[in-house]
């Protein structure tokens, strides 16, 4: 480079802005000129006045069309996606509950239905599905909550199979013992959808933690958004296992529909109004 000379970088964004401003100024000047000509022609009459008016209308219409296009484009880009976290329980070294033969594992059933729920949720417009796992790997409870919170998700649904030393069957959904409105509605909508498909027993919405209503499951306690934990039947019950295998896809579709329905009721979907009361109001225990 020669001494005393500088190399300048062309800032194209500034050039474009300058061109736009210049074009706007020229358009305004043309419009003003047309108005002046129109006024002069109006004093003497004749076709020139009509032509000038038509030109002025044309400039005005073009300006309005550009403004409307920009507004519509801005509106489209600002549409907020509904973020749903689906959390398949257990995984990897954590098998979860086992059936009577100890060959069927909760982690596999949970992942199977979770992937199906992901598929059906993906069919809704402007929905982003966030999975805590999509394969047989171990994910800590801390990480599951972190994934949801960092994503700033709208709803969180954990999917599990149940365990009981003895005889038990049916589906239940767990929610924080604070009984938040949206969480409870989410759980109830999921139960209603599953019951329509067909389950051995509706065990209802449960609050807190099994055997201790004074504490909560970690995924309900440490997620920042409405959440619930679904227990899709008991691993030791042959009827629950048979129903799960027969209706897994239908269950997944029902869960996805219930999640989307709850999002609408909570006003989380673009263009919908909240029909649920505020979360500060507790729902009475069943």
N, C-alpha and C positions, 0 to 999 in steps of 0.2 A: 504494500500500500504506500502511495506517495505521501511524503511528509506534509503535514498541514491539512490533509483531507480527512474527512470522517465518513464512515459508512453508516448510512441511515437505514433503519428497518421500517418497511412500510407497514403501518398499523391498519390493516384492511377493515377492522371493525369501525374505526373512526372514519375511514373513507366512506364506508357504506352509510353510516349515520349522516355524514355531511351531505351525501347525494340525496338521501331521503328528505332531509331538511330543505335542501335546495329545491327539490321537486315540489314539496308542499308549498314553499314560498311562491314558486312559479305558478302553481295551480291557483293559489289565492289571487295572484296578480291578474291572471287570465280571467278569473271569475269577476274581479272588480272591474276590469276593462270591459267585459261583456255587459255588466250592469250599467256602466257609464254610457256605452253605445246604445244600449236599450233605452236609457232615459232620454238621450238626445233624439233617437229615432222616434220615440213616442211623441215628441213635440211636433214633429212634421208628418207623422203617420207613414204608412207604406209597409212593404213586405220586410224591410230591414228590421223593423221592430219585432215582428213575429220570429224571424230567424234568430235574433239575438236572445229572445226569451227561450227559445228551444235549446240554444247552446248553453244558456245558464242552467236550465233544468238538467241537461245532459251531464254537466260538470258536477252538479249537486248530487244527482243519482249515482254517479260513479264513486263519489266520495263516500256516500252512504253505504254502497255495496262493499267497498273496501273495509269500512269500519265494521260492518256486520260480519264479514268473513273473518276478520281478526278476532272479534269477540267469540265467534263460534269455535275457532281454532283454540283460543285460550281456554274456553269452557271444557273442550274435549281433553286437553292435556291435564286439567286440574281434577278430573274424576278420580276419587280416592278408591283404591282397591280394598276389598274386604280381605283381611289377613286372618286365616284360620290355621291354628297349630293342631296337628293330629299326632298324638303321642302313643305309639305302640309300646305297651308295657314290657319290661324286662329285656332280654336279648343277650347274646354272647354267652359269657360264663354264667349268667343269671337266667336259669331256665324258667323260673316262676313255678306255678303249680303243675303237678303231674296227674295224669289219669290213674285209674286203678292198676293198669298194666305197667305204669311208669315209663311208657314209650311215647306218649303224647305229651307235648310240652306247651305250656301257656304262651311262651315267647313266640312260638310259631303261629298259633291261632291269632294272637294279637296283631302280628305283622300282616298276616293274611287279610284280615278284615280292614286294617288300617289302610293298606294299599288300595283296597276296593273303595273305601270312603274317599281317599284322595282322588281317585278316578272320577267319581260321581260329582264331587265338589268342583272339579275342574271343568265340568260341563256348564256351570253357572257363569254368567258374564261378570267380568271384573272381580274375580275371586282368586286370591293367591293362597295356595296351600303350602304350609311349611311343615315338613316331617322331622321329628326328632331322630328318627332312624328309618332307613329304607332297606336295611339288610340285617343279617344276624350278627349284630355287634352290641357290645355293652355300652350303655350311655348312663352316666350317673344321674340321680335325681336333681342334683345341683345344676348339671348341664342342661337337663330338660327345661328347667325353669329359666335358666339363663338364655337359652335359645329363644324362648317365647318372649321374654322381656326385652331382649335386644332387638327383636324384630318388630317391637311395638304392635304385637298382634291384637286382634279384636276379641277372639274367642279361643279357648283351649279345651281340647277334649282328649282325655287319656282313655285308652281301650285295653281292657284286661279280661281274663277269665277268673272265676272265683275258686276258693278253696275252703272246705269245711270238713273237720274230722267227724264224720257221721253222715246222716242223710239230709240233704238239702238240695233244692233246685230253684231255678228261676233267675230273673235279671233284676239288678238293682243299680242305682246310680247315686254316687256320693258327691256331696257338695259341702262347702265350708259350713261350720256350725254357726256362723253369723247369719246364715240363711239369706244371702243377698238375692235380690229379686231376679236379676238377669240369669245368674247361675242356676237358680231353682227352676226358672222357666225353661232354660236350656235342657236341664235334666229331665223335666217332665215331658217336654216335647219329644225328646229322644225315646223315653219310655213309651209314650203314646204311639210313636211310629213303629217301634219294635213289636208292640202288642198287636197292632194291625197286621203285621206280617205273620205273627204266631210264635209265642213263647210258652214255656211250660208253666210259668208263674210270674206275675208282676209283683216284685217285692218292694216297689215304691222308691221314692226319693229318700235317701238317708243323709243325715247331717253329722259331720265330725269324722270320727275314725271308728272302725269296727271295735266294739267292746269299750270304747271310751269317747263319749260325745264331747268331752272337754278339749280334745286336741283334733287336729286336722291332718289329712294326707298332705305330704309336702307339696305336691303339684297343685293342690287347692290353696295351700297356705302361702306359697312364695311366688305365685304368678300374679302379675299386675292386672290381668284382665279376667273377665268372667270365665269360670272353668268348672269342669266336672270330671269325675272318674267313673266310667261305665264298666260294670262287671257283667260280661256276656255269658251268664250261666256258669254252673259248677263243673269243674273238670272231672270229678268223681261220679257225676250223674250221667248215665248212659243216654237218657232222653235229651238232656241239654246238649250233649255232644252230637247226637244225631240231628237235632234241630239246627245246631250251628253249621254242620256240614251241608245240610239240605238248603238252608236259607241264607248262607253267608253273604251272597251277593245282594239279596233282597234286604238283609239287615243293613248292609253298607249304604244302599240307596236310601233307606229310611233315615239313617243317621245323618247323611248328607242333607236330606230335605229338612230334617228337624233343625240342624245347625243354621241353614239358610233362613228358615222361618223365624228362628229366634233373633237372628241378626236384623231382620226386617222389623220385628216387634220392638227391638231395642233402638231402632233408628240408626243402625250402623251401615245400612246400605244407602248409597246415593239416591236422593229423591224420596226416601221413605220417612214417615213421621213416627216418633216413638209412641207406642201404645202401652208399653209397660210402665208402671210407676217407677220413681227414682230408686236407685239402689240403696239409698239411706233408709228406706222403709223395709223392714224385715217381713218375710212371709211367715205366718204362723206354722209351727211344726205340725205335720200330719198326725 
